[in-house]
Amino acid sequence: MNQNTDEELRNEADQLLGCGLHAILNDYGDVHIIGSYDLHLMVWRDLDIHIVQPDLNRKRFFELGGRIADLLRPHRMHYRDETIAATEGLPRGLYWGVYLGDERDGAWKIDVWVTDAEGFEATRAHGERIRERLSDATRAAILQIKSEVWRHPTYRREFASGDVYSAVFDHGVIDVDGFWRYLRDLGRTV
């Protein structure tokens, strides 16, 4: 996996956004394309979108979901209200997980969050902290490791991209064998 794969996936994401998705999203607030797309760390078809609105409105959020479904025809959409659930580490807002097929087989998964500006601040700051730590070497290591682990059956259950970033940035891990050792040393079963 290399930066060419990131570029290819970002180009695909641009096409997806350009098919009318970005225009729909713009109707609902200030749109931010974040995560691996923004950081140039894409290894699979996962697009993270954050919409900032001054006031959250569930009815409009479901209208947004309907418009996304009409445009993209996903086989599944997952809704969360994190203003109620308040899951640690997640923004306090509304969420659509949009699945255009089986992501493990290469289909797109799109995460759409809607929060107020305060709710977006932690997400924005997290991305900036990662960006500040990226170098050519750490980017290459992260891309290589993520490309080899994202299809693992426990990815996003026992570990996630954040673990890869921590392993590379904080513990000097440079390859997938080192990453598996890092997780074992943390007591994680993978």
C-alpha positions as CSV (number, residue, x, y, z in Angstrom):
1,M,0.0,0.0,0.0
2,N,1.3,3.4,-0.9
3,Q,0.4,7.0,-1.4
4,N,-0.9,6.1,-4.9
5,T,-3.7,4.1,-3.2
6,D,-4.6,7.0,-1.0
7,E,-4.7,9.3,-4.1
8,E,-6.9,6.8,-6.0
9,L,-9.3,6.5,-3.1
10,R,-9.4,10.2,-2.7
11,N,-10.2,10.6,-6.4
12,E,-13.1,8.1,-6.0
13,A,-14.3,10.0,-3.0
14,D,-14.3,13.2,-4.9
15,Q,-16.4,11.6,-7.6
16,L,-18.8,10.3,-5.0
17,L,-19.1,13.7,-3.4
18,G,-19.4,15.3,-6.9
19,C,-22.3,13.1,-7.9
20,G,-24.6,15.4,-5.9
21,L,-23.8,14.3,-2.4
22,H,-21.8,17.4,-1.5
23,A,-24.6,19.6,-2.9
24,I,-27.1,17.8,-0.6
25,L,-24.8,18.0,2.4
26,N,-24.3,21.8,1.9
27,D,-28.1,22.3,2.4
28,Y,-27.7,21.2,6.0
29,G,-24.8,23.2,7.3
30,D,-21.0,23.8,7.0
31,V,-19.5,20.6,5.5
32,H,-16.1,19.3,6.5
33,I,-14.6,16.2,4.9
34,I,-12.3,14.8,7.6
35,G,-10.5,11.7,8.7
36,S,-8.3,9.7,6.4
37,Y,-9.4,11.6,3.4
38,D,-8.3,14.9,4.9
39,L,-5.1,13.4,6.3
40,H,-4.2,11.6,3.0
41,L,-4.2,8.2,4.9
42,M,-6.9,6.4,2.9
43,V,-6.5,2.6,2.5
44,W,-10.2,1.6,2.2
45,R,-13.4,3.2,1.0
46,D,-14.4,5.0,4.2
47,L,-15.4,8.6,4.0
48,D,-15.9,10.8,7.1
49,I,-18.1,13.8,6.9
50,H,-18.9,16.3,9.6
51,I,-21.7,18.9,9.2
52,V,-21.8,21.9,11.6
53,Q,-25.2,23.4,12.3
54,P,-26.1,25.9,15.1
55,D,-29.1,23.9,16.1
56,L,-29.6,20.1,15.8
57,N,-33.0,19.2,14.3
58,R,-33.8,15.5,14.1
59,K,-36.6,16.0,11.5
60,R,-34.1,17.7,9.2
61,F,-31.5,15.0,9.9
62,F,-33.9,12.3,8.8
63,E,-34.7,14.4,5.7
64,L,-30.9,14.5,5.0
65,G,-30.8,10.7,5.4
66,G,-33.7,10.3,3.0
67,R,-32.0,12.5,0.4
68,I,-28.7,10.5,0.8
69,A,-30.7,7.2,0.4
70,D,-32.4,8.5,-2.7
71,L,-29.1,9.6,-4.3
72,L,-26.8,6.7,-3.3
73,R,-29.3,3.8,-2.8
74,P,-27.4,2.2,0.1
75,H,-28.3,-1.2,1.2
76,R,-28.2,-0.1,4.8
77,M,-28.1,3.1,6.9
78,H,-27.3,3.2,10.6
79,Y,-28.7,6.0,12.8
80,R,-27.3,7.1,16.1
81,D,-28.4,9.9,18.4
82,E,-25.3,10.6,20.5
83,T,-27.0,13.6,22.1
84,I,-28.8,10.8,24.1
85,A,-26.3,7.9,24.1
86,A,-23.3,10.1,24.8
87,T,-20.8,7.4,24.0
88,E,-17.3,8.2,25.2
89,G,-15.0,9.4,22.4
90,L,-17.9,10.2,20.0
91,P,-19.2,13.6,19.1
92,R,-22.4,14.8,20.8
93,G,-24.6,14.9,17.7
94,L,-26.5,12.9,15.1
95,Y,-25.0,10.2,12.9
96,W,-25.7,8.3,9.7
97,G,-23.6,5.3,8.8
98,V,-24.2,4.8,5.1
99,Y,-23.2,1.4,3.6
100,L,-23.1,1.1,-0.2
101,G,-22.4,-2.6,0.1
102,D,-20.0,-4.8,2.1
103,E,-17.1,-2.5,3.0
104,R,-14.8,-5.5,3.5
105,D,-15.3,-6.3,-0.2
106,G,-14.4,-2.7,-1.2
107,A,-17.8,-0.9,-1.1
108,W,-18.0,2.6,0.3
109,K,-18.9,3.3,3.9
110,I,-19.8,7.0,4.6
111,D,-20.0,8.4,8.1
112,V,-22.1,11.6,8.4
113,W,-22.1,13.5,11.6
114,V,-24.1,16.6,12.4
115,T,-23.1,18.6,15.5
116,D,-22.9,22.2,16.6
117,A,-19.6,24.1,16.4
118,E,-18.6,23.1,19.9
119,G,-19.3,19.4,19.1
120,F,-17.0,19.7,16.0
121,E,-14.1,21.3,17.8
122,A,-12.8,18.1,19.4
123,T,-13.0,16.3,16.1
124,R,-11.2,19.1,14.3
125,A,-8.5,19.4,17.0
126,H,-7.9,15.6,16.9
127,G,-7.3,15.7,13.1
128,E,-4.9,18.6,13.5
129,R,-2.9,16.8,16.2
130,I,-2.5,13.8,13.8
131,R,-1.6,16.1,10.9
132,E,1.1,17.9,13.0
133,R,2.8,14.6,13.7
134,L,2.9,13.2,10.2
135,S,6.1,13.0,8.3
136,D,7.0,11.1,5.1
137,A,8.2,8.2,7.2
138,T,5.2,8.0,9.6
139,R,2.7,8.5,6.7
140,A,4.4,5.5,4.9
141,A,4.3,3.3,8.0
142,I,0.7,4.2,8.8
143,L,-0.5,3.5,5.2
144,Q,1.4,0.2,5.1
145,I,0.0,-1.0,8.5
146,K,-3.5,0.2,7.9
147,S,-3.6,-1.5,4.4
148,E,-2.7,-4.8,6.0
149,V,-5.0,-4.7,9.1
150,W,-8.2,-3.1,8.1
151,R,-9.8,-6.3,6.8
152,H,-8.9,-8.2,10.0
153,P,-12.1,-9.6,11.6
154,T,-11.5,-7.6,14.8
155,Y,-10.7,-4.3,13.2
156,R,-13.1,-1.6,14.6
157,R,-14.0,-4.0,17.4
158,E,-10.7,-4.7,19.2
159,F,-8.5,-2.0,17.5
160,A,-8.9,0.8,15.0
161,S,-6.9,3.4,13.1
162,G,-6.3,5.3,16.3
163,D,-4.3,2.4,17.6
164,V,-2.2,2.4,14.4
165,Y,-1.5,6.1,14.8
166,S,-0.5,5.6,18.5
167,A,1.7,2.7,17.7
168,V,3.6,4.7,15.0
169,F,3.7,8.1,16.6
170,D,4.2,7.1,20.3
171,H,6.0,3.7,20.1
172,G,8.0,3.9,16.9
173,V,6.2,1.0,15.2
174,I,7.1,0.8,11.5
175,D,5.5,-2.4,10.2
176,V,2.6,-4.7,10.6
177,D,4.6,-7.3,12.7
178,G,5.5,-4.5,15.1
179,F,1.9,-3.4,15.2
180,W,0.7,-6.9,16.2
181,R,3.4,-7.0,18.9
182,Y,2.2,-3.6,20.1
183,L,-1.4,-4.8,20.5
184,R,-0.3,-8.0,22.3
185,D,1.8,-5.9,24.7
186,L,-1.3,-4.0,25.5
187,G,-3.1,-7.2,26.3
188,R,-5.4,-7.1,23.2
189,T,-6.5,-10.3,21.6
190,V,-6.3,-10.3,17.9
